[in-house]
Amino acid sequence: MKTLFIRILNSFILIILLTTILSTAIEFLSTGKELPRLLTEVRTKNIAHILGATFTQEKGWDTLQDNIRWIEQENFKQTDIPAIRIIIRDRDGKTLYNSFTQLPLKSDSPLIVGGSVPILDFETGEVKGSVTAYIDKSYLKEETVDYIISILNPRLLGGGITILIALLTASLLSRSITKPIRALTAAAEEISMKEASPLLPVNSQDELGQMSESFNRMIHSLEHQRELRKRLISDVSHEILTPLNHIRLEARGLLDEITLPDYGASRIINKVDYMKNLIHDLDWLAETDSGEYKLRKEKLSLKALISKEVRNWSLKGEEEGKKIVLLQMPLDLPLFNVDPLRFSQALGNIIENALKYSVKESPIEINCVIEDDSAVISVTNQGKGILDKDKPNLFERFYQADTARTPDRGGRGLGLAIVKQIAELHGGRVWFTSKLNGKTTFFISLPLLHS
């Protein structure tokens, strides 16, 4: 099975070879097309230069035919059919020499004209005539082929060196690209084998670097979830075993006739109810996590719901010597789309917490205001406050703040997690502010209805 490295390397090799072949072919084709014309122009200018030099030296055209014969012998291969035709005129336009009349043999191959080039007197710089050269196309083709062959060998050598350098670069680049992918694969296999993996190095800010960063975030999330799962199992075991031990002790007391039947039965029922509520809460949280739970929303008066919940908890507050105060709410508070059962549960959990952790003779204040596009409900109590170390985890399941500061305030540790879940299901959120030995306020926001 080909690895990604081999596939990328092969792709680079194919691109390099195709680019090299294509560029060489285009260059040679263009050379083969343009070179005959360029050679003709160069040859014509060269002939004009030679004739200009001989005219200056001899002060006239006396040796013109001998000079042309020398030019043909020295610069062109000798064949049965002359490769070049030359027409020379003086400055008045009179023809001094014409190969077409001087040379009897004709060629069927077309001729390429090199244009009319002036012949200069090198001493005075005056134009003394002009030369027009016509070179046989088949002859130029032979010269073009010879030229291409002459440059092909060094070009092949240079091209081979270029390809080797390009392949080395492609190999290094391929390794650089696949290195984080190989590291990601190895880390994923490590996770699958032993549920642990080192973080990947992030060596760039491109897509590969972003992939490594995303993987590292996933590792952090998995480790966090793993810790939460371990703690969840431990907490659930503790939350179930504790009441079970109490039930066993009460049952043993009833069996040994140490405990009064009414008292023992009441204690057992209380612990069974505790376990029932715990299982109900866990079941509901699992439903919401999986997305299976659907809110049963109704358009209701938020003021009525808050007032009802205050009345429900006021009696418990009075029993503990604590007063729940509902502050003045907006008169024009609109209807809200809420699940009355779940919203009452969320608000009730916050009020219960406020009662649990507030000091006696200190009122618990409940308020509701409109901020931006949301209604914000707040519950404030005076107490010992929340420690900084507890704040980040307060909405985690089974997390309980420092019980050493409030040893008589134990609970299941699910209340605030449920509040957070209910708030988010309604499209809102929950947060808090707290000062040590001061006020603690929990907030729930609900989005306004838009018509």
N, C-alpha and C positions, 0 to 999 in steps of 0.2 A: 504494500500500500504506500503510495507516494505521500510524503509529508508535505505540509504547507511550505516549508523551506524549499524543497525540491521544486514544487509548483511555481513559486515566485521566482526562483532562480532560472527555471526553464523559460518563464515568461520574459525575464530580462534578456536572456540569451537570444530568444527569438526576435525580440524587438531590436537588439543590437545588430544581429545579422541582417535582418530585413532592411534596417536603416542604412547599414554600410553598403549592402548590395544595391539598394535603390539609389542612394546618392552617387555611387560610382557609375551606375548605369546612366543616370541622368547627365552626369558630367561628360561621360564618353560620347553619349548621343549628341549633346549640344556641341561638343568639340568636333565630332565628325561632321556636323552640319555647318558650323561657322568657320572651321579651320581652312577649307579650300578658299573661301572668299578672302580671309585674312592673309593667307599665303600669297594669293594673287596680288593684293594691294601692297604687301611688303616687297614682293619681287619687283613690282613695277617701280616703287620708290627706290629700290636698290639699283635698278637699271638706270633710272634718271640720275642718280648720284654718280654712277660710274661714267656715264656719257658726259655729265657736266664736268667731271674731273679731266677727261681726255680732251674735251673741247677747250678747256682753259689752258691745258698744257700745249696743245697743238695749234691753238688759235684758229680753229675751224673744223669742218666736217670731213677733212680729207681721208681720214682712216676710219670712217664710220662703219663700213661693212666689216672690216677686220675686227673692230671692237665688238660688234654684235656677234660675230662668229666666236670670238673668245668668250663672251658672256654665255652663249649657248653651250659651249664645251665645258666651261668651268662650273656652271651652276645647274645644268640639267643633264640627266642621263641620256646617253646617245642611243637612240632607237631608230627604226626604219621611218617612223612617222615623227616629225619634230614635235616636241612637247609645248613649244611656245611660238606665238605669232606676235611680231612687233611692228608697230607703225610709228614712224618718227616724222615729225613735221617741224619746219623752222618757225620762227616767231611770226612770219607772215602767213602761216597756214599751209605752205607748200610742202608736199610730201617728199621727204628725203629718202625714206626707206619703207618698204611694205613687204612683210613676210608672205602675205597672201599671194603676191605676184612673183616673189623671188623663189619661193619653195613650191615645187610642183606637186608634191604629195599632199593629199588631203586625208583628214580623219573623220570618221563618222561620229566620233565622240564630241559632245558639245564643248564649247569653250567658255571659260569664265573670264570676264573682262575686269581688269584691275583699275579702270578709270584712267583719266588723262592727267599725267603728272608733269609739271614744268621742269625743263632742263636749265640750270642756272650756270652763268659764268662765275666761277668762284672768286675771281679777282674783282669784278665790278658788281656782282650780285644781280646782273641783268638777266632777264629771261631770254634764252637763245632758241628755245624750241619747246617741244613737248613730246612725251612718249606715252603710247597706249599699248599695254601688253594684254595678250589673250593667251591663257594657259589651258592646256587640254585637261578636261575634268577627270578623265580616267587616270592621268598622270598624277593629278592632285590627290586622288583617292589613294594611290599607292603611297604617296608621301605622308598622307594623313595616317594610314595604317602603320607605316614605319614609325611615325611620331608617337602614336598611341602605344605601340609595343615598347618603344624606348622608355616611356614613363610608367609602363605597367609594372615592371619588376620592382622599382623602388616604392611604387604605390602599394603593391601587394605586401611588401615588407612593412611599410608604415601602417597599412591597414591591419596586418596581423598583430603588430605591437599594440595598436589602438584597441583592437578587440580583446587582447589579453588584459590590458589595463581596465577596460570596461567590464570584463567578466569578473576581475578581482573586486572592482568597486561594487558590481551587482551582488557578488557573494557576500561582501561585508554588509551591504544595505539590506539584503534578504535576512541575514542573521539578526541585524538590528531590529527589523520589523517583527520577526517571529520570536525574538527573545522574550518579550512580555507575554506573548501568547503561550509559549512553552511553559513559562513560569505560572501562568494562569491555569493551564491544564494540570501541571504538577500539583498546584495548590488545591485545585478542585478534587483531584484523586486523593490527596492527603485528607481533605475534609471527609470524603466518603468512607475512608478507611478508619480514621480515628477521631473524627469530629473536631479536628484542630488544624490550624494552618497558620504559618507565618504571614505577615503582611507583605504585599508585593512592593518592590522599589518603584518609585515614580520618578522617571528620568526625563520626562518631557511634558509639555502642556498640550500636545496634539491629541488625536483620537485615541492613540494607544495609551498615552498618559492618563487620559480621562477614564479609559477602561480599567486601568490599574487602580485609580482612585475609587471608582465605583465598586470594584471588587473588595477593596479595603473597607469601604463603608459597609458592604454586605457582611464582611467578616466581623466587624464591630457589632453589627445588628444581630448576627447569628450568636455571637458570644453573649450579647445582652439577653437575647431570647433564651439561650441555654441556661444562663444564670436565673432568669425569671422562671423558667420551667422547673429547674431544680428547687428554687425557693417555693414555687407553687405547690410542687409535690410534697415538700416538707411541711408547708403551712397547712395544706389540706389534711395531710395525715395528722398533724397536731390538732387541728380544729375538730377532726372527727374523733380522734382517740381520747381527747380530754373529756368531752361529754360522755363517751362510752365508759370511761373509767368511773365517772361519777354515777352513771346508771348502774354499773356493776356494784359499786359500793352501796348505793341505796338499796339495790335488790338484795345484796348480802345482809344488809341491816334488817330488811323486812323478813328475810328467811330466818335470821337468827333472833327475830323479835326484839331487836335493839331499837329500831326506828318505829315510830308510830305510823300506822298504815296511811292515814290521810297525808301526813307530812311527806313520807317517802314517795307516795304515788304522785303527789304534787311536784316534787323535785324531779322525778323521772319524766313526767309529762313536760316539764319545763325544758329539760335537756333534749327530749325528742323534738320538741317544737324548734329548738335552736338548730338542731341538725337538719330538720326539714327546711327551715328558712335558708340555711347555708346551701343546701343542695339546690333549692329553688333559685337562689341568686347566681350560683355557678352555672346552672342550666341556662338562665336568661342571658348571662354574659357570653356563653358559648354560642347561643343563637345569634346574638348581635354580631359576634366576631365572624361568623360564617355568612352573614348577610341574609339569613333566613327570616329573622324577625322583622315584622312590618308594624309600624306604628298605626294606631287607630285614631287618626287625627279628627278633630272637630273644631269648628269655629266657635270659640268660647270667650267669655270675659275673663281676662287675666286677673283683674281686680277681685272677681268673685272667687277664683281658684285660690289666690293668695290668702284672702280673708278666711276661706274655709279651712285651709291648712293651719293658719294661726289659731283658729278656734280649737282644732283637733289637738294641738300641742300645748295650749294654754293651761289645761288642767294638770298635765304632768309638770309644767313649769311651776305652778302654784304649790304642788306637793313638795317641790324641791326648794321653795322659797325664791323662785326666779320668775320675773315677769317678762312676757313677750309683748312688745309694743309695735303696732303697725303704724308707721308714719304716714303722713298725708301723701296720697298718690295723685297723679294727674287726673283731672276730671274728665278729660277727653281721651282716656286710654282706650285704644281701639280693640277690636276683637283679634284674637290670635288663633292660628291653626296649630293646635296641640293635641297630644294624647293625654287626656285628663288623668288617667291612672298613673302613667309613667311620670308625668310632670309633677304630680302630687308626691310620688315616691322620691323624686330628686330633691324637691324643696323640703320634704319631710326629713330626708337624710341630713341635709345641711342644718336644719333647725335642731334636730336631735344632737348633732355634733356641738352646736352652739350651747345647748343646755348642758351637755356633758362636761364641757371644758370652761364654762363661764363661772365666775365667782358669785357667791350669793349676794343678794341685794343689788345686783347690777343688771339693768334691763337688757334684753336682747332686742335689738332694733331691726325691723324689716322694712325695706323701702323698695320702690320701683320708680325708675325715671326713663324717659325716652332720650336715647343718645344716637345720633345719626339715623340709621335705618333699623335700630334694634331697641327692644325694651330690656333694660338691665335691672335685675332683681338683686338686692344685696341683703345679707344677713350678718349683723355685727354683734360680737360679744366681747366682754372684758374678761381677760384671763391671763394665764401664764404665757400665751403666745406659742408660736411654732419656731423651733430651732432652725438655724440656717442649714444644717446637715440633713434635716428632714424635708425641707421644702421641695427639692427636685423630685422626690419619690412619693409625694403625698397622694397622688392619684393612681399609684401603682396598686395592683391587686394584692391583698393580704399585707400591705405595708402598714405598720402602725408606728406612729411617732413615739418618741422616747417614753416608754411606759414607766421608767423609774421616776419620772416627774409627776406622773398621774397613775399610780398603781391601781386605783379603783376605777379606771375608765376603760377597761378592756373591751374589745369588740371583735367582729369577724374580719375587719380590715377590708371590707368590700364596698362600704357605703359610698366613699368618694369616687371609687372607680366606676360605680353604677351611675353616680351623678354625671360624671364626665361623659359616659357613654350615652346617656339620655340627652344631654345637652347637644352633643354632636349629631345624634340622630335627628334632632329638630333643626339642624343647621346653625346652631349657636355654639357657645363655648362656655367654659367655666374657669375661673381663676381666683386668686386670693391675695390679700395683703395682710401682713402680721408683724407686730412689734412685740418683743419680749416684755412680759409683765404689762402688756397694754392691750390695745384693741386688735382683734382679728376679724376680717371681713371677707366673706365668700361672695362671689358674683356669678350670676347666671345670665347669659344674654340669649334673647330669642329674636329672630328676624321679624320685621313687620310684614304684614300682608300687603302685596301690591296688586291693585286692581288692574 
